[in-house]
């Protein structure tokens, strides 16, 4: 692999991790996940130095931390611009950038929830303690999707088919919006 290719892989990994952290921060606050969970505290500690100045301009509204979401948008824009520059030698601008950011954010959210539900399904097979930090966070993040799906289905003798409904709904959204 050549030096620019290695740089791009490292750059992509760093930006992807940052986007994941700020998106997780946004979702944890949105679903009111347990703040005292060690994973929540770690994510808050990592993202706090960057979110705090942005929150001075864009305050939290209800449960939605729009500062975290703005940082996700800015990271997506930054990542796209660097990749575009290395691929085409120029930086894009205009309405296309906004459309790209919204499309990418929607795609990320759908993928985030899809994989969170898949991991929750796998964890349910091995029956971990729901008080474990990772399991508790996963439940907090996925439950707003699972509870309405669970209410749609009749009782099935202890079996929960709501993850199937959620996964089908997420796939439907992905296909419908070409994400």
C-alpha positions in Angstrom: 0.0 0.0 0.0 1.3 3.4 -0.9 1.7 6.3 1.6 -1.5 8.3 0.5 -3.5 5.0 0.6 -2.3 4.3 4.1 -3.0 7.9 5.2 -6.5 7.6 3.8 -7.2 4.4 5.7 -5.9 5.9 8.9 -7.9 9.1 8.3 -11.0 7.1 7.5 -10.7 5.1 10.7 -10.2 8.1 12.9 -13.1 10.0 11.4 -15.4 6.9 11.5 -14.6 6.4 15.2 -15.2 10.1 16.0 -18.5 10.0 14.1 -19.5 6.8 16.0 -18.6 8.4 19.4 -20.6 11.6 18.7 -23.5 9.8 17.2 -23.6 7.5 20.3 -23.4 10.6 22.6 -26.4 12.0 20.7 -28.4 8.8 21.0 -27.5 8.1 24.6 -28.9 11.5 25.6 -31.9 11.2 23.3 -33.0 7.9 24.8 -32.0 9.0 28.3 -29.6 6.2 28.9 -28.2 5.6 32.3 -25.6 8.4 32.8 -23.9 6.4 35.6 -23.1 3.6 33.3 -19.3 3.4 32.8 -19.7 3.3 29.0 -21.9 6.4 29.1 -19.4 8.2 31.3 -16.5 7.3 29.1 -18.3 8.6 25.9 -19.3 11.8 27.7 -15.7 12.3 29.0 -14.2 11.8 25.5 -16.7 14.0 23.7 -17.1 16.7 26.4 -14.2 18.9 25.4 -15.5 19.3 21.9 -19.2 19.4 22.6 -19.1 22.0 25.4 -18.1 25.0 23.3 -20.6 24.0 20.6 -23.3 23.8 23.3 -22.7 27.4 24.1 -24.0 28.2 20.6 -26.5 25.4 20.2 -28.0 24.4 23.5 -29.6 21.1 24.3 -33.4 21.1 23.5 -35.3 18.6 25.6 -33.4 15.4 25.3 -31.9 16.2 21.9 -28.3 17.4 22.0 -28.1 19.2 18.7 -24.5 20.2 19.3 -23.5 16.5 19.1 -25.5 16.1 15.9 -23.9 19.2 14.4 -20.5 17.8 15.2 -21.5 14.5 13.5 -22.6 16.6 10.4 -19.3 18.5 10.5 -17.2 15.3 10.8 -19.1 13.8 7.8 -18.5 16.9 5.8 -14.8 17.0 6.7 -14.4 13.3 5.9 -16.2 13.7 2.6 -14.2 16.8 1.6 -10.8 15.2 2.3 -11.8 12.0 0.4 -13.1 14.1 -2.5 -10.0 16.2 -2.6 -7.7 13.1 -2.7 -9.9 11.5 -5.4 -10.6 14.5 -7.6 -8.2 17.2 -6.6 -10.9 19.7 -5.6 -13.3 20.3 -2.7 -17.0 20.0 -3.3 -19.5 22.7 -2.3 -23.1 23.6 -2.7 -26.4 21.9 -2.1 -24.9 18.5 -3.0 -22.8 18.6 0.2 -26.0 19.1 2.3 -27.8 16.3 0.5 -24.8 14.0 1.0 -24.6 14.8 4.7 -28.3 14.1 5.3 -28.2 10.9 3.3 -25.0 9.7 5.1 -26.5 10.5 8.5 -29.7 8.7 7.8 -27.7 5.7 6.5 -25.5 5.7 9.6 -28.5 5.9 11.9 -30.2 2.9 10.2 -27.0 0.9 10.2 -26.3 1.9 13.8 -29.8 0.6 14.9 -29.6 -2.4 12.7 -26.3 -3.6 14.2 -27.4 -2.7 17.7 -30.5 -4.9 17.3 -28.4 -7.8 15.8 -26.0 -7.6 18.8 -28.9 -7.5 21.2 -30.3 -10.6 19.6 -27.0 -12.4 19.9 -26.6 -11.3 23.5 -30.1 -12.6 24.3 -29.0 -16.1 23.2 -26.2 -16.2 25.6 -28.3 -14.6 28.4 -25.9 -12.0 29.8 -26.8 -10.0 32.9 -28.8 -7.0 31.8 -27.0 -4.9 34.4 -23.7 -5.3 32.6 -22.7 -1.9 31.3 -22.6 -2.9 27.6 -25.9 -4.8 27.7 -27.6 -2.0 29.6 -26.5 0.6 27.1 -27.6 -1.6 24.2 -31.0 -2.1 25.8 -31.3 1.6 26.4 -30.5 2.4 22.7 -32.7 -0.3 21.1 -35.7 -0.3 23.4 -37.3 2.8 21.8 -37.5 0.8 18.6 -38.3 -2.6 20.2 -41.2 -1.5 22.6 -43.5 -0.3 19.8 -42.8 -3.4 17.8 -43.5 -5.6 20.8 -46.9 -3.9 21.3 -47.8 -4.8 17.7 -47.4 -8.5 18.3 -49.5 -10.8 20.4 -47.9 -12.7 23.3 -46.0 -15.6 22.0 -45.3 -17.7 25.1 -42.1 -16.0 26.1 -40.7 -15.5 22.7 -40.0 -12.0 21.5 -40.3 -11.5 17.8 -40.0 -7.7 18.0 -36.4 -7.7 16.7 -37.6 -9.2 13.5 -40.2 -6.5 13.0 -37.6 -3.8 13.8 -35.0 -5.3 11.4 -37.6 -5.6 8.7 -38.6 -2.0 9.2 -35.0 -0.8 9.1 -34.4 -2.8 5.9 -37.6 -1.3 4.4 -36.3 2.2 5.2 -32.9 1.4 3.7 -34.4 0.1 0.5 -37.1 2.8 0.3 -34.5 5.6 0.6 -31.7 3.8 -1.2 -29.5 4.0 1.9 
